[in-house]
Amino acid sequence: MRNDLMLSTEVLPRGGMRRITDGRGLLLLCLDGRLWLTQEGDARDIVLEPDQTARVEHDGLTIVQALRDARLQLLDDTPAAS
């Protein structure tokens, strides 16, 4: 059983952007379309196709942009503190 906490599901039109601040540990799931993301402190650019995920690995600013009309989910699947 997964214990993911779905934070949001969003629709981004082509060229639309989503800013995530200090999101380390969040999981981004591309449901439809194509997404590009970049993270502060990380030189990589990541492109996600449907059913692909990427984890926000750094605090600071993460930018997600739709390369074509897209739908995405943000999940917090970090273990709960006991």
Gaussian input, Z-matrix of N, CA and C with variables (Angstrom, degrees):
# hf/3-21g

backbone

0 1
 N
 C     1     B1
 C     2     B2     1     A1
 N     3     B3     2     A2     1     D1
 C     4     B4     3     A3     2     D2
 C     5     B5     4     A4     3     D3
 N     6     B6     5     A5     4     D4
 C     7     B7     6     A6     5     D5
 C     8     B8     7     A7     6     D6
 N     9     B9     8     A8     7     D7
 C    10    B10     9     A9     8     D8
 C    11    B11    10    A10     9     D9
 N    12    B12    11    A11    10    D10
 C    13    B13    12    A12    11    D11
 C    14    B14    13    A13    12    D12
 N    15    B15    14    A14    13    D13
 C    16    B16    15    A15    14    D14
 C    17    B17    16    A16    15    D15
 N    18    B18    17    A17    16    D16
 C    19    B19    18    A18    17    D17
 C    20    B20    19    A19    18    D18
 N    21    B21    20    A20    19    D19
 C    22    B22    21    A21    20    D20
 C    23    B23    22    A22    21    D21
 N    24    B24    23    A23    22    D22
 C    25    B25    24    A24    23    D23
 C    26    B26    25    A25    24    D24
 N    27    B27    26    A26    25    D25
 C    28    B28    27    A27    26    D26
 C    29    B29    28    A28    27    D27
 N    30    B30    29    A29    28    D28
 C    31    B31    30    A30    29    D29
 C    32    B32    31    A31    30    D30
 N    33    B33    32    A32    31    D31
 C    34    B34    33    A33    32    D32
 C    35    B35    34    A34    33    D33
 N    36    B36    35    A35    34    D34
 C    37    B37    36    A36    35    D35
 C    38    B38    37    A37    36    D36
 N    39    B39    38    A38    37    D37
 C    40    B40    39    A39    38    D38
 C    41    B41    40    A40    39    D39
 N    42    B42    41    A41    40    D40
 C    43    B43    42    A42    41    D41
 C    44    B44    43    A43    42    D42
 N    45    B45    44    A44    43    D43
 C    46    B46    45    A45    44    D44
 C    47    B47    46    A46    45    D45
 N    48    B48    47    A47    46    D46
 C    49    B49    48    A48    47    D47
 C    50    B50    49    A49    48    D48
 N    51    B51    50    A50    49    D49
 C    52    B52    51    A51    50    D50
 C    53    B53    52    A52    51    D51
 N    54    B54    53    A53    52    D52
 C    55    B55    54    A54    53    D53
 C    56    B56    55    A55    54    D54
 N    57    B57    56    A56    55    D55
 C    58    B58    57    A57    56    D56
 C    59    B59    58    A58    57    D57
 N    60    B60    59    A59    58    D58
 C    61    B61    60    A60    59    D59
 C    62    B62    61    A61    60    D60
 N    63    B63    62    A62    61    D61
 C    64    B64    63    A63    62    D62
 C    65    B65    64    A64    63    D63
 N    66    B66    65    A65    64    D64
 C    67    B67    66    A66    65    D65
 C    68    B68    67    A67    66    D66
 N    69    B69    68    A68    67    D67
 C    70    B70    69    A69    68    D68
 C    71    B71    70    A70    69    D69
 N    72    B72    71    A71    70    D70
 C    73    B73    72    A72    71    D71
 C    74    B74    73    A73    72    D72
 N    75    B75    74    A74    73    D73
 C    76    B76    75    A75    74    D74
 C    77    B77    76    A76    75    D75
 N    78    B78    77    A77    76    D76
 C    79    B79    78    A78    77    D77
 C    80    B80    79    A79    78    D78
 N    81    B81    80    A80    79    D79
 C    82    B82    81    A81    80    D80
 C    83    B83    82    A82    81    D81
 N    84    B84    83    A83    82    D82
 C    85    B85    84    A84    83    D83
 C    86    B86    85    A85    84    D84
 N    87    B87    86    A86    85    D85
 C    88    B88    87    A87    86    D86
 C    89    B89    88    A88    87    D87
 N    90    B90    89    A89    88    D88
 C    91    B91    90    A90    89    D89
 C    92    B92    91    A91    90    D90
 N    93    B93    92    A92    91    D91
 C    94    B94    93    A93    92    D92
 C    95    B95    94    A94    93    D93
 N    96    B96    95    A95    94    D94
 C    97    B97    96    A96    95    D95
 C    98    B98    97    A97    96    D96
 N    99    B99    98    A98    97    D97
 C   100   B100    99    A99    98    D98
 C   101   B101   100   A100    99    D99
 N   102   B102   101   A101   100   D100
 C   103   B103   102   A102   101   D101
 C   104   B104   103   A103   102   D102
 N   105   B105   104   A104   103   D103
 C   106   B106   105   A105   104   D104
 C   107   B107   106   A106   105   D105
 N   108   B108   107   A107   106   D106
 C   109   B109   108   A108   107   D107
 C   110   B110   109   A109   108   D108
 N   111   B111   110   A110   109   D109
 C   112   B112   111   A111   110   D110
 C   113   B113   112   A112   111   D111
 N   114   B114   113   A113   112   D112
 C   115   B115   114   A114   113   D113
 C   116   B116   115   A115   114   D114
 N   117   B117   116   A116   115   D115
 C   118   B118   117   A117   116   D116
 C   119   B119   118   A118   117   D117
 N   120   B120   119   A119   118   D118
 C   121   B121   120   A120   119   D119
 C   122   B122   121   A121   120   D120
 N   123   B123   122   A122   121   D121
 C   124   B124   123   A123   122   D122
 C   125   B125   124   A124   123   D123
 N   126   B126   125   A125   124   D124
 C   127   B127   126   A126   125   D125
 C   128   B128   127   A127   126   D126
 N   129   B129   128   A128   127   D127
 C   130   B130   129   A129   128   D128
 C   131   B131   130   A130   129   D129
 N   132   B132   131   A131   130   D130
 C   133   B133   132   A132   131   D131
 C   134   B134   133   A133   132   D132
 N   135   B135   134   A134   133   D133
 C   136   B136   135   A135   134   D134
 C   137   B137   136   A136   135   D135
 N   138   B138   137   A137   136   D136
 C   139   B139   138   A138   137   D137
 C   140   B140   139   A139   138   D138
 N   141   B141   140   A140   139   D139
 C   142   B142   141   A141   140   D140
 C   143   B143   142   A142   141   D141
 N   144   B144   143   A143   142   D142
 C   145   B145   144   A144   143   D143
 C   146   B146   145   A145   144   D144
 N   147   B147   146   A146   145   D145
 C   148   B148   147   A147   146   D146
 C   149   B149   148   A148   147   D147
 N   150   B150   149   A149   148   D148
 C   151   B151   150   A150   149   D149
 C   152   B152   151   A151   150   D150
 N   153   B153   152   A152   151   D151
 C   154   B154   153   A153   152   D152
 C   155   B155   154   A154   153   D153
 N   156   B156   155   A155   154   D154
 C   157   B157   156   A156   155   D155
 C   158   B158   157   A157   156   D156
 N   159   B159   158   A158   157   D157
 C   160   B160   159   A159   158   D158
 C   161   B161   160   A160   159   D159
 N   162   B162   161   A161   160   D160
 C   163   B163   162   A162   161   D161
 C   164   B164   163   A163   162   D162
 N   165   B165   164   A164   163   D163
 C   166   B166   165   A165   164   D164
 C   167   B167   166   A166   165   D165
 N   168   B168   167   A167   166   D166
 C   169   B169   168   A168   167   D167
 C   170   B170   169   A169   168   D168
 N   171   B171   170   A170   169   D169
 C   172   B172   171   A171   170   D170
 C   173   B173   172   A172   171   D171
 N   174   B174   173   A173   172   D172
 C   175   B175   174   A174   173   D173
 C   176   B176   175   A175   174   D174
 N   177   B177   176   A176   175   D175
 C   178   B178   177   A177   176   D176
 C   179   B179   178   A178   177   D177
 N   180   B180   179   A179   178   D178
 C   181   B181   180   A180   179   D179
 C   182   B182   181   A181   180   D180
 N   183   B183   182   A182   181   D181
 C   184   B184   183   A183   182   D182
 C   185   B185   184   A184   183   D183
 N   186   B186   185   A185   184   D184
 C   187   B187   186   A186   185   D185
 C   188   B188   187   A187   186   D186
 N   189   B189   188   A188   187   D187
 C   190   B190   189   A189   188   D188
 C   191   B191   190   A190   189   D189
 N   192   B192   191   A191   190   D190
 C   193   B193   192   A192   191   D191
 C   194   B194   193   A193   192   D192
 N   195   B195   194   A194   193   D193
 C   196   B196   195   A195   194   D194
 C   197   B197   196   A196   195   D195
 N   198   B198   197   A197   196   D196
 C   199   B199   198   A198   197   D197
 C   200   B200   199   A199   198   D198
 N   201   B201   200   A200   199   D199
 C   202   B202   201   A201   200   D200
 C   203   B203   202   A202   201   D201
 N   204   B204   203   A203   202   D202
 C   205   B205   204   A204   203   D203
 C   206   B206   205   A205   204   D204
 N   207   B207   206   A206   205   D205
 C   208   B208   207   A207   206   D206
 C   209   B209   208   A208   207   D207
 N   210   B210   209   A209   208   D208
 C   211   B211   210   A210   209   D209
 C   212   B212   211   A211   210   D210
 N   213   B213   212   A212   211   D211
 C   214   B214   213   A213   212   D212
 C   215   B215   214   A214   213   D213
 N   216   B216   215   A215   214   D214
 C   217   B217   216   A216   215   D215
 C   218   B218   217   A217   216   D216
 N   219   B219   218   A218   217   D217
 C   220   B220   219   A219   218   D218
 C   221   B221   220   A220   219   D219
 N   222   B222   221   A221   220   D220
 C   223   B223   222   A222   221   D221
 C   224   B224   223   A223   222   D222
 N   225   B225   224   A224   223   D223
 C   226   B226   225   A225   224   D224
 C   227   B227   226   A226   225   D225
 N   228   B228   227   A227   226   D226
 C   229   B229   228   A228   227   D227
 C   230   B230   229   A229   228   D228
 N   231   B231   230   A230   229   D229
 C   232   B232   231   A231   230   D230
 C   233   B233   232   A232   231   D231
 N   234   B234   233   A233   232   D232
 C   235   B235   234   A234   233   D233
 C   236   B236   235   A235   234   D234
 N   237   B237   236   A236   235   D235
 C   238   B238   237   A237   236   D236
 C   239   B239   238   A238   237   D237
 N   240   B240   239   A239   238   D238
 C   241   B241   240   A240   239   D239
 C   242   B242   241   A241   240   D240
 N   243   B243   242   A242   241   D241
 C   244   B244   243   A243   242   D242
 C   245   B245   244   A244   243   D243

   B1=1.4427
   B2=1.5269
   B3=1.3140
   B4=1.4513
   B5=1.5175
   B6=1.3069
   B7=1.4629
   B8=1.5206
   B9=1.3297
   B10=1.4549
   B11=1.5217
   B12=1.2860
   B13=1.4514
   B14=1.5212
   B15=1.3344
   B16=1.4489
   B17=1.5243
   B18=1.3140
   B19=1.4547
   B20=1.5180
   B21=1.3261
   B22=1.4605
   B23=1.5167
   B24=1.3142
   B25=1.4570
   B26=1.5154
   B27=1.3131
   B28=1.4596
   B29=1.5126
   B30=1.3179
   B31=1.4554
   B32=1.5192
   B33=1.3262
   B34=1.4577
   B35=1.5270
   B36=1.3241
   B37=1.4580
   B38=1.5256
   B39=1.3115
   B40=1.4625
   B41=1.5275
   B42=1.3273
   B43=1.4577
   B44=1.5193
   B45=1.3482
   B46=1.4575
   B47=1.5191
   B48=1.3253
   B49=1.4560
   B50=1.5188
   B51=1.3293
   B52=1.4711
   B53=1.5116
   B54=1.3193
   B55=1.4601
   B56=1.5242
   B57=1.3132
   B58=1.4676
   B59=1.5247
   B60=1.3155
   B61=1.4569
   B62=1.5179
   B63=1.3399
   B64=1.4677
   B65=1.5232
   B66=1.3267
   B67=1.4635
   B68=1.5128
   B69=1.3220
   B70=1.4702
   B71=1.5296
   B72=1.3410
   B73=1.4612
   B74=1.5200
   B75=1.3277
   B76=1.4594
   B77=1.5210
   B78=1.3097
   B79=1.4570
   B80=1.5181
   B81=1.3234
   B82=1.4576
   B83=1.5281
   B84=1.3210
   B85=1.4619
   B86=1.5218
   B87=1.3243
   B88=1.4601
   B89=1.5241
   B90=1.3172
   B91=1.4655
   B92=1.5255
   B93=1.3208
   B94=1.4636
   B95=1.5162
   B96=1.3315
   B97=1.4544
   B98=1.5115
   B99=1.3348
   B100=1.4626
   B101=1.5212
   B102=1.3385
   B103=1.4684
   B104=1.5176
   B105=1.3282
   B106=1.4543
   B107=1.5119
   B108=1.3413
   B109=1.4529
   B110=1.5135
   B111=1.3070
   B112=1.4489
   B113=1.5263
   B114=1.3272
   B115=1.4593
   B116=1.5238
   B117=1.3057
   B118=1.4586
   B119=1.5225
   B120=1.3192
   B121=1.4580
   B122=1.5178
   B123=1.3378
   B124=1.4674
   B125=1.5279
   B126=1.3071
   B127=1.4676
   B128=1.5289
   B129=1.3342
   B130=1.4650
   B131=1.5195
   B132=1.3162
   B133=1.4567
   B134=1.5192
   B135=1.3264
   B136=1.4629
   B137=1.5138
   B138=1.3295
   B139=1.4602
   B140=1.5191
   B141=1.3322
   B142=1.4607
   B143=1.5191
   B144=1.3115
   B145=1.4613
   B146=1.5248
   B147=1.3409
   B148=1.4628
   B149=1.5372
   B150=1.3310
   B151=1.4644
   B152=1.5246
   B153=1.3230
   B154=1.4568
   B155=1.5247
   B156=1.3290
   B157=1.4613
   B158=1.5297
   B159=1.3022
   B160=1.4677
   B161=1.5186
   B162=1.3142
   B163=1.4590
   B164=1.5252
   B165=1.3168
   B166=1.4632
   B167=1.5241
   B168=1.3208
   B169=1.4596
   B170=1.5196
   B171=1.3216
   B172=1.4590
   B173=1.5231
   B174=1.3301
   B175=1.4564
   B176=1.5155
   B177=1.2940
   B178=1.4509
   B179=1.5201
   B180=1.3016
   B181=1.4586
   B182=1.5204
   B183=1.3168
   B184=1.4631
   B185=1.5215
   B186=1.3221
   B187=1.4636
   B188=1.5225
   B189=1.3388
   B190=1.4644
   B191=1.5183
   B192=1.3277
   B193=1.4671
   B194=1.5242
   B195=1.3322
   B196=1.4625
   B197=1.5233
   B198=1.3310
   B199=1.4585
   B200=1.5259
   B201=1.3074
   B202=1.4680
   B203=1.5221
   B204=1.3337
   B205=1.4673
   B206=1.5243
   B207=1.3289
   B208=1.4600
   B209=1.5244
   B210=1.3241
   B211=1.4652
   B212=1.5205
   B213=1.3241
   B214=1.4601
   B215=1.5151
   B216=1.3187
   B217=1.4657
   B218=1.5151
   B219=1.3249
   B220=1.4575
   B221=1.5102
   B222=1.3313
   B223=1.4626
   B224=1.5133
   B225=1.3148
   B226=1.4560
   B227=1.5139
   B228=1.3392
   B229=1.4578
   B230=1.5255
   B231=1.3406
   B232=1.4529
   B233=1.5364
   B234=1.3209
   B235=1.4706
   B236=1.5184
   B237=1.3092
   B238=1.4619
   B239=1.5233
   B240=1.3134
   B241=1.4784
   B242=1.5185
   B243=1.3108
   B244=1.4779
   B245=1.5020
   A1=108.36
   A2=116.57
   A3=121.28
   A4=109.37
   A5=115.33
   A6=120.59
   A7=111.25
   A8=116.53
   A9=120.44
   A10=110.58
   A11=115.69
   A12=122.20
   A13=106.36
   A14=116.80
   A15=120.51
   A16=108.07
   A17=116.23
   A18=120.76
   A19=111.13
   A20=116.94
   A21=119.47
   A22=110.63
   A23=115.45
   A24=123.36
   A25=105.62
   A26=115.82
   A27=119.88
   A28=110.64
   A29=115.15
   A30=122.71
   A31=107.08
   A32=115.98
   A33=120.98
   A34=108.31
   A35=118.04
   A36=119.24
   A37=109.22
   A38=116.97
   A39=120.77
   A40=109.28
   A41=116.04
   A42=121.93
   A43=114.09
   A44=117.26
   A45=120.81
   A46=111.24
   A47=115.88
   A48=120.76
   A49=111.80
   A50=114.41
   A51=123.08
   A52=106.62
   A53=117.33
   A54=122.89
   A55=108.82
   A56=116.34
   A57=122.25
   A58=106.37
   A59=116.27
   A60=120.86
   A61=109.42
   A62=116.20
   A63=123.21
   A64=111.50
   A65=116.12
   A66=121.99
   A67=115.15
   A68=118.28
   A69=120.81
   A70=110.55
   A71=115.07
   A72=121.15
   A73=113.73
   A74=118.52
   A75=119.69
   A76=110.28
   A77=115.57
   A78=122.29
   A79=107.71
   A80=115.57
   A81=121.50
   A82=107.66
   A83=116.94
   A84=123.27
   A85=108.64
   A86=116.55
   A87=122.00
   A88=107.56
   A89=117.54
   A90=121.94
   A91=111.11
   A92=117.01
   A93=123.34
   A94=108.32
   A95=116.47
   A96=121.47
   A97=112.06
   A98=115.60
   A99=122.32
   A100=107.31
   A101=115.36
   A102=121.86
   A103=110.50
   A104=115.58
   A105=123.08
   A106=106.52
   A107=116.19
   A108=117.48
   A109=110.94
   A110=113.64
   A111=121.83
   A112=107.71
   A113=114.89
   A114=120.50
   A115=110.27
   A116=115.75
   A117=120.60
   A118=108.88
   A119=116.39
   A120=120.70
   A121=113.88
   A122=117.98
   A123=122.47
   A124=107.71
   A125=117.50
   A126=121.65
   A127=113.17
   A128=117.09
   A129=119.84
   A130=111.67
   A131=114.89
   A132=122.84
   A133=105.72
   A134=116.93
   A135=121.69
   A136=108.42
   A137=116.95
   A138=122.49
   A139=107.67
   A140=115.59
   A141=121.63
   A142=110.58
   A143=115.15
   A144=124.17
   A145=107.25
   A146=119.00
   A147=120.73
   A148=112.05
   A149=114.68
   A150=125.41
   A151=114.13
   A152=118.17
   A153=120.77
   A154=109.49
   A155=115.44
   A156=121.41
   A157=110.54
   A158=114.31
   A159=121.96
   A160=107.24
   A161=115.54
   A162=120.83
   A163=109.73
   A164=116.29
   A165=121.34
   A166=105.73
   A167=115.69
   A168=120.73
   A169=113.80
   A170=116.80
   A171=120.30
   A172=110.24
   A173=115.74
   A174=119.21
   A175=106.99
   A176=116.87
   A177=120.97
   A178=108.50
   A179=116.74
   A180=121.71
   A181=111.87
   A182=116.02
   A183=123.30
   A184=107.01
   A185=116.23
   A186=121.95
   A187=108.08
   A188=115.74
   A189=122.54
   A190=106.46
   A191=116.69
   A192=120.74
   A193=109.18
   A194=115.43
   A195=121.37
   A196=109.40
   A197=116.33
   A198=120.81
   A199=110.82
   A200=115.92
   A201=123.75
   A202=105.57
   A203=118.10
   A204=120.44
   A205=108.76
   A206=116.62
   A207=119.94
   A208=110.65
   A209=113.51
   A210=122.34
   A211=106.20
   A212=116.70
   A213=120.52
   A214=110.61
   A215=114.49
   A216=121.51
   A217=108.15
   A218=115.22
   A219=122.25
   A220=107.47
   A221=116.66
   A222=122.52
   A223=109.68
   A224=116.13
   A225=121.72
   A226=106.07
   A227=115.76
   A228=119.27
   A229=111.56
   A230=115.55
   A231=119.56
   A232=108.42
   A233=117.08
   A234=119.53
   A235=110.53
   A236=115.19
   A237=121.01
   A238=109.10
   A239=116.11
   A240=120.73
   A241=108.80
   A242=115.63
   A243=118.23
   A244=111.94
   D1=132.94
   D2=177.38
   D3=-89.05
   D4=145.55
   D5=179.57
   D6=-113.86
   D7=30.14
   D8=-179.08
   D9=-61.71
   D10=141.81
   D11=172.93
   D12=-106.65
   D13=110.49
   D14=179.29
   D15=-75.29
   D16=117.40
   D17=-178.76
   D18=-84.98
   D19=-39.43
   D20=179.48
   D21=-167.67
   D22=153.65
   D23=167.81
   D24=-120.53
   D25=129.80
   D26=-174.45
   D27=-133.32
   D28=148.83
   D29=172.95
   D30=-107.28
   D31=128.30
   D32=176.93
   D33=-119.24
   D34=123.80
   D35=173.75
   D36=-71.45
   D37=160.64
   D38=178.14
   D39=-49.67
   D40=127.68
   D41=-178.66
   D42=88.73
   D43=-12.23
   D44=178.93
   D45=-68.61
   D46=150.37
   D47=-176.94
   D48=-127.36
   D49=151.80
   D50=174.50
   D51=-129.41
   D52=128.46
   D53=176.72
   D54=-101.41
   D55=134.76
   D56=176.08
   D57=-123.01
   D58=123.37
   D59=-179.76
   D60=-107.99
   D61=128.45
   D62=177.76
   D63=52.10
   D64=51.57
   D65=-176.63
   D66=-99.57
   D67=19.95
   D68=-177.33
   D69=-47.36
   D70=129.80
   D71=177.93
   D72=97.34
   D73=-17.87
   D74=178.59
   D75=-69.48
   D76=148.25
   D77=178.34
   D78=-110.66
   D79=128.73
   D80=179.54
   D81=-106.41
   D82=125.91
   D83=-179.03
   D84=-115.51
   D85=124.40
   D86=175.00
   D87=-85.31
   D88=115.30
   D89=179.61
   D90=-88.18
   D91=-41.26
   D92=180.00
   D93=-146.77
   D94=156.68
   D95=174.09
   D96=84.74
   D97=-149.32
   D98=178.98
   D99=-145.29
   D100=133.00
   D101=-177.81
   D102=-121.81
   D103=144.66
   D104=172.29
   D105=-115.86
   D106=136.47
   D107=175.13
   D108=-138.79
   D109=150.77
   D110=177.23
   D111=-140.65
   D112=146.42
   D113=-176.37
   D114=-122.15
   D115=139.19
   D116=173.86
   D117=-57.43
   D118=133.20
   D119=179.38
   D120=85.07
   D121=7.91
   D122=-178.54
   D123=-136.51
   D124=120.97
   D125=-176.44
   D126=-76.28
   D127=-11.85
   D128=-177.24
   D129=-75.58
   D130=148.58
   D131=165.39
   D132=-108.09
   D133=136.59
   D134=-178.15
   D135=-119.02
   D136=132.06
   D137=175.11
   D138=-114.47
   D139=128.22
   D140=-179.89
   D141=-112.38
   D142=134.42
   D143=172.71
   D144=-102.16
   D145=170.70
   D146=179.49
   D147=-52.50
   D148=138.47
   D149=179.60
   D150=72.28
   D151=8.47
   D152=174.52
   D153=-98.97
   D154=152.96
   D155=-178.80
   D156=-127.40
   D157=159.99
   D158=171.41
   D159=-145.78
   D160=142.39
   D161=178.11
   D162=-98.70
   D163=138.25
   D164=172.95
   D165=-74.51
   D166=115.16
   D167=-172.79
   D168=-100.11
   D169=-7.87
   D170=-175.02
   D171=-134.01
   D172=146.58
   D173=166.04
   D174=-74.10
   D175=174.76
   D176=-173.37
   D177=98.79
   D178=-155.34
   D179=-174.43
   D180=-96.54
   D181=132.01
   D182=170.27
   D183=-118.21
   D184=132.03
   D185=178.68
   D186=-111.90
   D187=131.69
   D188=174.64
   D189=-119.19
   D190=127.89
   D191=178.91
   D192=-129.49
   D193=139.23
   D194=178.35
   D195=-81.98
   D196=119.97
   D197=175.61
   D198=-80.36
   D199=-22.06
   D200=167.38
   D201=-149.10
   D202=167.06
   D203=-178.88
   D204=-44.43
   D205=131.96
   D206=-172.30
   D207=-144.09
   D208=160.49
   D209=173.42
   D210=-132.07
   D211=133.11
   D212=-176.84
   D213=-135.72
   D214=157.79
   D215=173.21
   D216=-123.71
   D217=142.12
   D218=169.58
   D219=-105.31
   D220=127.28
   D221=-178.82
   D222=-123.22
   D223=143.25
   D224=172.16
   D225=-112.45
   D226=102.13
   D227=-178.81
   D228=-111.84
   D229=23.44
   D230=177.42
   D231=-73.65
   D232=144.49
   D233=-179.32
   D234=-61.17
   D235=140.83
   D236=177.16
   D237=-71.97
   D238=142.09
   D239=176.79
   D240=-69.03
   D241=138.61
   D242=-179.72
   D243=-99.19

